[in-house]
């Protein structure tokens, strides 16, 4: 039995949901998201959305929980939005943005220029004495996570000094290094 898939979703005020045979659209104050689905049935009664499946096959049970989580993330995104913060740890590591263009100086011989999708708002925070922070926000959880992972992939945190691009609050497993 899918424990996640059986949980009902309460629909907050100001969110409109349009269900078609294989497509669901969620519209809210921050934007609109659509998702294709299959092998599950979606019902709305009042302000509660429930998902049900036709059989107990393993792949259908997996999709039951998957689509419930995706729909919940869509509803949460169009009402509150999602924020990811990245921290640049290292001497000379800098970040700046002009509109949707992000420029990163990560210790390479050249700066990295990255065009960010228009749905994601990017903001860079640079305070003296603190590490630069890149703040990404959007209504699409998958897109924010993808962009954050792409930025982090340019210079992953290394285990000896902890230098690199990391998520704010992320714990880096440190190694001792050489012992004389």
Secondary structure, DSSP 8 states (H G I E B T S, - for coil): --HHHHS-EE--TT-EEEEETTEEEEE-SS-EEEEE--SEEEEEETTEEEEEES---HHHHHHHHHHHHHHHHHHHHHHT-EEEEEEEESTT-EEEEETTEEEEE-SSSS-EEEE--TTSEEEEE--TTS--EEEEEES-HHHHHHHHHHHHHTSB--TTT--EEEETT-----------
